[in-house]
Amino acid sequence: MQSPLPVREGVNATRLRLPDEGPWTTAMDYMMHRWGHIDPQGIEDRFDAGEIVGEGGVALDRATRLEDHTFIWYYRSLPPETRIPVEISILHQDDHLLVVDKPHFLPTTPGGTYIQESALVRLRNQLSLPDLIPMHRLDRMTAGVLLLSTNPETRGNYQVLFEKRQVQKEYECVSAAEPAAGHPAVDFPVVVRNRMTKSRSYLLAEVIEGVPNAETRIERLETFDGGTSAGAAGTRAPGTPAVGIGAETNPARLARYRLEPHSGKTHQLRVHMASLGLGIVNDSFYPDLLDKAPDDYSKPLQLLARGIRFVDPISKKPVEYRSGLNLSEAAQTPS
């Protein structure tokens, strides 16, 4: 359902569904029930100013009956946000698509405490493209190629490609060169298949019994000495000392991997690498959920969306977009 309110400062108006029945006489009564404990005066002021609208953009007032509208729209009051010290690079732009390199730490879309500090809102404001919509998502901690639609009239052509899995994605990551203790050796390339679902914790995904719904092909590209960085600690099994930490003569051995997902489950690549005993460097979720801490911009998750390719539905020609970013823990010289 299209919002009757335009995008403002790069952010969509919020849509709220009103209940069919209840102890509330008016729409304002219901909003007071939901949020009156936070800012009752602000809610009253919005109704008085006509800033809350229903279907067709009709402004509501304090007396608008609950049953008069099913959905209402309004703009949220946005708290100030500290700018995330990263920048977005534009790889390609035409009448239909915008392709960018999303940096680590920047979410793809608004959510939680990140509204203005999301790739979508930044780009809408920077490029004056209020109709901009992402065609897929990258985790906040994952960097790389992100595809966005600039044209609502052709958006569906690209959405179909993703729905039919006609888009090939390639990722890279840095992990330990060998599996952690307790995991068998891996003969690369390998295909990991399992069934994944969101766990009861909203943070995590988990593997469960059942017909596989997630598949990733993993290839080891190169191995190298990782030095004595703390990144090596992110690849070790619980209770196992990190190799080479604080020892210049025995650096950790790391590797760069190519990951080709054939499905798109939440945290799929991170879970699949961890299942092999090769948790991605600087991953605070897998294999172990670490205590929440402020972002350390010097230690990004070593996972990068390296490339994306498909047959463009408008030009009918094969296209490929490649990231210009590199993983900070990757080797300078292959061994």
NORDACOR-V970719 format. One line per field, one symbol per residue. ss: DSSP state (H for helix, E for strand, C for the rest). phi: phi as a letter, one per 30 degrees, with the letter a starting at -180 (. if undefined). psi: psi as a letter, one per 30 degrees, with the letter a starting at -180 (. if undefined). A space follows every 10 residues. Layout:
ss = ???
phi = ???
psi = ???
//
This chain:
ss = CCCCCCCECC ECCEEEECCC CCCCCEHHHH HHHHHHHHHH HHHHHHHHCC CCECHHHCEC CCCCEHHHCC EEEECCCCCC CCCCCCCCEE EEECCCEEEE EECCCCECCC ECCECCCEHH HHHHHHHCCC CCEECCCCCC CCEEEEEEEC CCCCHHHHHH HHHCCCCEEE EEEEEECCCC CCCCCCCCCE EEEEEEEECC CCCCEEEECC CCCEEEEEEE EEEEECCCCH HHHHHCCCCC CCCCCCCCCC CCEEEEEEEE ECCCCCCHHH HHHHHCCCCC CCCCCCCCCC CCCCCCCCCC CCEEEEEEEE ECCCCCCEEE EECCCCCCCC CCCCC
phi = .dddcddbhi cdddcbdddd aldcdbdded ddddbddcad dddddddddi dcbceiiddc bdcddeddbc bbbacddcdd bddddbbccc cabbdbbbcb cddeicddbd lidccddbed dededdchbd ddbddabcee dcckdbcbcc bedceddddd eddchccccb cbbcbddbdd ejcddccddb ccbaccbddd dddccbcbdk debbbbcbbd cabadcicdd edddcddeic dddidibddb ddccbcbccb dcabdeiedd dddddcibed eidccbdbdd edbeecddbd edbbddabba dddcdicdbb bbdcdbddcd ddbec
psi = kkkfklkkhg klkkkkkklf lagkeleeee eeeegffeie eeeeeeeefg fklakggkkl affkkeffke klklkljklk kkkkhllkkk ekkafelkkl jkllfjlelk kbfjdeilee eeeeeeghif gkkkfalkle fklakkkkkf jffgeeeeee eeeghgkkkk lllkalfkll kfkllkjllk kkkakllklf kfelllklkl kkgkkkkkkk elllkgaglf effffllkfk kkkfjgjffi lkkllkkkkj kglhlkgeee eeeefgghkk kgjgekfkjl kklkkjffil kikkjelkll jkfefgkklk kkkgllkffl kejl.
//
